[in-house]
Amino acid sequence: MSYGVATVDVHKKLKLDKRGGSDNWYARLTLDNGKRIVKSTKTDDLEEAKERAIELYHDTKARIANNLPAQTRKFKHVAEYAIRRMQDALENGTGKQAYKDYISALRIWLIPYFGSTDVDKIDMAALKAFDAWRTDTNKKPFSQSGINNHNAALNRVFDEAVLQKWLVQSMRPTLLNKGVKSESWGSFSDEEYRRLYTALRTWHKKTKNKKAAATREVLRNYILFLANTGVRHGTEALGLRWRNIEWQARGDDRYLVVNVDGKTRKRAAVARDTVEGYLDRQSKLNPRISYDSFDELLSAQSDEFVFTTRLGEVANVFSLNRAYNDLLDDLNLRVGADGKTRPLYSLRHYYATRDLKRGVTTHVLSKQMGNSTAMLDKHYSKVSPILNAELHSGRDMRKSPKQEVKTNGGNLAETAFNMLAAGKLDEAGLLAALGVERPNYVVTEEIAMKALAAKNDDLIDGDTLLRILNG
């Protein structure tokens, strides 16, 4: 193998090469394992180059004798290797969505700070200095989840350095996290959620800006989708294409399944039955697709993004967040009674809250939402006793099931539906009159038929229908 235009032997395993296009000599050291180290001597003087080559030889032998890597690399160089490996995994479909966050952390925070530092020189002192710089740059302490993300990105770089033998495992620093403990976002009550989706029915008509109106149309379906699937706002939901949604049969029934490329892994989330209507309406906004039925749309396995506006643009996080926050301001719902703000991510919390209220276990819920049971317990254990207040208080044991069934049928139901049709009762009043929220609520055939008729006449929406039929 040719190494340049001239070669000088210094000794058996050490040579000097002069390359075309450069006057400087390059030292080439061959290790016992056959691996070569090539480094510029930064001089064109042969005798001086020999001295520097010999220094490299003895320094390398000393590093090996002390169980140090024979050579090291700058952090930026190793990080680019790690980034390339994660990007390849994402393109091949084997990578996690979290890799995108790790790459972003490396580009924005870690490479700018550690870039010119040898990867084997990053120790506890260097990490503490980085933490101080990070806090100062961010103008406030990082959250625990944010630091966890940075630590995961750092570990990818250290893994690469160990793999390439630029770092020995014993030198690898222990990463700490003393960030601010994260708190769960605020959620919505059932009444607040009803106000939200009711306002969305006409909100797109309250602006003359075509782009804003198109975003608001998508926002309606997007909010209903998030609240009835538990899918994460942002990458998970907005990355969905129609080919990711399918019907799956179980016995004589079929269920709408959303295949999500999650934060940590891919998962299949079963959507509530009402989601079919929301997605069907959403599909009609996209000018590039047209199908006679929802089933035909799913069968086509279209590569189009689900949340596309009628202008043919894929909805983005920024425009949806802005429209959503404007709506919350209009409804005075931006901050809950607990003082917590309610971003679009709160719809995921609302989904979890409703399932816990129905008695769904955190184990079952974790599979649906792509969270660990520990994470669900952490964020919801405080409120779950309140969600099941009637059960814990024992009131459910003092109620007569027979009397409840009787109350749910007969003239009361007929009167409630008649008042709804006459405009004297809204959906929330109907649910209260039927006693849907009561523990011993039982849907009769008469109530089911009247609810279906009301849905057919557009007197109630799909969510209200589902609550009447399923309790």
N, C-alpha and C positions, 0 to 999 in steps of 0.2 A: 504494500500500500504506500503510495507516495504522500509525503507530508509537506512538500514544498520544493523550492529550487535548490536548496542546499541542506545537508545534514552533517552534524559533527557529533561523534561519540564522546560523551563525557565519561561514562563507564557503562557496564553491561546493561543496566536498566534505565539509564538516563541519557537522553540525546537532546541536542539542540537543532531546531529546524528554522530555516528562513523561508518565509512564504512569499509568493508573488504578490506585489502590490504593497509590501511593507518592508521597511529596513530593519525592524526589530527582530531579535531572536526569540523563539518560543521553546520553552522547556517541555520535554515529553518524557514523563515518568511512567514506567510499566510496573504495576503492583504485582505481588506474588499470585494474586487470583486472576491475573491476566488483564485486569481493568487498567485503562490508561488515564492519566491526568495530564492535561495540556494547559499550560499557563504562560502568558506573555512575560518575558523578563523586562520589557519596556526599555530596552537598550539595543543599540546596533553594534556596540563594542563586544567582541567575542569573549575577551577575558572577563569582563564585568558580567556578561551573560552567564559564563560558566560558574562564577561565584554565586549568582542568584539561583541558578539551577540546583547547585549543591545545597543551598539553604532550603529550597523547596523539598529536596530529597530528605534531609535530616528532619525537617519539620513534620513531614508526612509520616516518617517512621516513628517519631515521638508520639504523634496523635494515635497511631495504630496501637502502639505499646500501652497507651493509657486508655485503651478502649473507647477512643473517640473516632468519629468518622474520618476517613482518609482525606476527604475534602468536604466542603460545605457549599451552600448556595445562598444568595440573597433571598430574602422572604418573597419579594415580588416574583422572582424566577420560579420558585417552588409553587407559589399561589397560582401562577398561570397554568402550571401542570395540573393542579387540583381542579381549577375552573374548567380546563379542557376535558378532563375526565368526567366531571359532572354534566357538562353540556352534551357530551357523547351519550351518556346514560339517558338524559332527557330525550334526545333525538331518537334513541333506540327503543324508547318506551319502558326502560327498566329503572329510570330515575324517579325520585320522589319530587313532588311539587316543592317541598322545602328546599331543594337544591337551588331554586331560583332565589330564595331568600338568602341562602348562604353566599351565592355569587354576588348578590347585591351588597351584602355586608362586607365582602372582601374588596369590592370595587370602591365603595363609598367610605369605609372606615379603616379596614385593616391594612390594605396596601398603601394608602396615603401615609399611614403612620410607620409601619414596620418595613416598608418596601426596600430600603437600602440596608437593612440590618441582616447580618448572617442569621439563618434560621436556627443555628445551634447556639446563638447568643441570646435568644429570647428566654429569659428566666423570670422568676417571680418579681424581681425588681422592675424589669422591663414591662411586665404586665400591669403592675401597680401604677407605673408612670403613664401607661396607655389609658388606664381607667380614669386617671385624673384629667388627662387631655380630652378623653371622650366626654366626660361630664362637663368640662368647661366649654367644649365646642357645642354640645347639645343644649347648653344653658340650664340644664336640670339633670338630676340623676336618672340613669337609664332604668327601665323596668326590669324585673327578673326575666321576663320572657324575651326582652330585647337582648339582654346579656347572654341568655341561653343560646340565642340565635348566633351571636358573635362567637361564642365558645364552640359551637358545632362547626362553624366555618373554620375556626382555628384548628380544630381537630382534623379536619379534612386536609389542611396544609401539613400538619405534623405527620399524619398518616403517609402522605406522599413523600415527605422528607425521609422517613424511616424506610419506606419501600425502596427509595433510590439510594439509601445508605449515605444520605447527607446529614442524618441525625440518628443517634443511637437512642434506644428506648429509655435507657437510664437517665438521659439528659432531658427527657420530655417534661415540661413543667406541668404542675397540677393547676387546672383552671378553676377559679372561684367565682361565686356569684353572690354579691351583696347588694343586688339591685333592689329597687322599690317593689314591694309585694304588689302584684297586680290584683285588681278588683274586677268583679264581674260587671258587665254593662247593665244599665237599667232595662227593664222589660215593660210590657204593656198589660193592663188588665183586659179582660174580655170586652168590657164596655169601651175602653180606649181603642182597642183593635177594631171594634165595629165602627167607631167614628172614623178611623183611618181608612178602611176599605170603602165605606160609604162615600166619603169625600172624594176618593179617587175615581168614582164613576163619572164625575162631571168635571174634575179639576183640569183636565187637558183642554177644556173649552174656555178656560178663564185666562188664556194668554193668546195674543195675536202673533207671537213669534212661532213660526212653523217648526223650527228645530226644537224649541222648548216644549211645544205641544206634543211632538213626536216622542220626546223623551218621557213625558208624563204618561203617555199611553203605555209605554213599555213598563214604566215604574209601577203602574197598577198591577200588571200581571206578575212583575218581578217580586213585589211585596207579598202577594198572595202565594206565589211559588215558595218563597223562603219560609213563610209562616206555616206552610203545610208539607214541607219536606225536611226541614232542619238542615238543609244544605248551607254551607258557609257563603256569605256575601263576598263578592270579589272573584278571585281566581276560580274557585270551585264552580260557582253559578254562571259567571259570565264566560267561562271557558267551555260551557256545554254546547255541543252540536246536536242536531236532531238524531244523528246516528247513535248517540249515547243514551237514547231513551227507547224503551221497548216494553212490550207486554210480556209478562211471564205467567204461565198457567200453573195453577196448583189445584189439582182435582178438577172440578167443574167451574172453578172461579179463575179469574185472571186479575193480575195486579200490575199497575203501572210502576215500572222500575227505572230509576235514574242512575246511570253508571257514572260515578263521580271520580275524577282524578284528584284525590284528597290531599290534605296537607302532608300526611305521612305515608299514605298508601291509597291504592284504588279501592273503592267500595261500591256496593250496590245499595241504594236507598229506596225504600218503598214509599211512593208518594200517596198521600190521602186521595180518596176517590175524586174529590172536587178538582184536583189539579188537572185532570183531563180537560175540563172546560176552560181553565185558565190558559193552558198551553195551546189548545185549539184556537182560542181567540188571539193569542200571541202569534201563532203561525200565519194568520191572515194579514198581519202587518207587513211581513217581508214581501216586497214586490218581486223578489226573484224566485219564489216558490208558490205553487198553486196546486192543491190536491182536492179531490172531491170529498174526502173524509179524513178524519184524524188517523184512522187505521192505515189508510193508504199512505199518509205522510210518514208514519213510523216505518212502514214496510219499505219505503224508498231509501231509507238509510242516508238521508241527505247530509252533506258535509257543511251545510250552512249553519251559522251560529244561531242558537235559539233566540237570544234576546237582541233582535235586530229591529230597528225602527222602520216606519213606513217610508223613510227617506233612503233606506238601503244601508244605513250605517249601523255598525255593531255598537250597542250601548256600552259606555265606558264608566268606570268607577267614579270619575270626577263629576260627570254630568248627572249621574243617578244620585250621588250624594247631595249635590247642590239642589236638585229638584226635591228630593226627600226632605232635606232640612227646611226648605221654603214651605213645604206642606206642613211640617210639624210646627213651624212658627205660626202659620195661619190658624192651626187648630189649638195652639198653646199646649203642645205635647212634647216639646223639645226636652224638657226635664221632668222627671217623675216626682211623685210625692216624697220619695226617698232621697231626692237631691241628685240622682244619677242621670247623666245624659243618655239619650237613646238613639244611637246610630243605627244604620241598617242591620248591623250585626245583632241588634236586639231582637229581630224577628226570629233568629235561631234560638235565643233564650226563651222567647214566647212559645216556640214549638216545644221545647223541652219542658217548660213549666206545665203546659197543657197535658203532655203525656204523663208526667209525674202525678198530676192531679187525677188522672184516670187510673192510676195505680200501676203504670208501666214501671218495671224495675230498672235501675240504673244499668244493670248488665245488658238487658235487651236494648235499652236506649243507646248505650255506647256503640253497639254494632251499627245502628242506624246512623248515628251522627259522626262516627269516626273519632270519638274521644275515649279516653280510658275511663273506667268507672271511678277511679280516684279523682280525676278532674271533674266529673259530674258531681261527685259527692262534695268536692271542695266548693263548687259554685252554687249548689242547690240544696245542700243539707240544711242550711239555715232556714230556708223557706218551705221545705217540704212539709213540716208539721202544720203550717198555716194552710198550705194547699189542701191538706186532708183534715181540716179542722173539725168537720162534722164526725169523721171517724174517730179522731182522738178524743173528742168531747163526749162521745157516747150517744149523741143525739140520734144517730142512725138506728140505734137499738131500741129507742123509745117510740119510733114511728111504726105504724101498722102497714105492712106491705099491701094487704088487701085493700085498705082504705086508699092507699096511694094509687093503685090500679084503677079504682073506681073514680078517683078524682081526675085521672088522666083521660077518661073516656067520656062518653055521653054528651050532655048539653054543654058542658064547659068548653070542650074542644071545638064544638060546632060554633058556639058563640064567639070564641077567640078568632077562628078563621073568618067568620063573617065580618067581625070588626076590622080585621086586617084588610079584607077586600074593600071595605067601605072607607079605608084610609083613617080609621079611628084608632088603630093600633099599629105600632111599628114592630119590626122583627124582634127586638129585645123584649118588648111587651108580650109578644106571642110566646117566646121561649119561657118567660116567667109564668105566664098563665098556664102553660102546659106542664110546668114543673120539671123542665129538662134538667136543671141543675140539682134536683133532689136525689139523694142516694138511691132511693127505691123507685125511681122513675122507670116506667115500663111503657114501651110504645105499643099501642094497639093497632089492629089492622085499619080501623077507622082513621086514626091519627095519621098513619102512614099514607093512606090514600089521599087525605086532605092535604098533606104536606106535598105530595107529588103533584097534585092539581095546582097548588099555589106556586110551585116552582115552574110548572108549565105556563102559568099565566104571568110569570115574572114578578110575582108578589114577594118572593123570597129568593135569596141567592143560594148558590150551591153549598156554602159553608153552613148556613142556617138549616138547610135540608139535611145535611149530614148530622148535625147536632140533634135534630129531632129524631132521626132514624136510629142513631147509635147512642144517644145519650151523652 
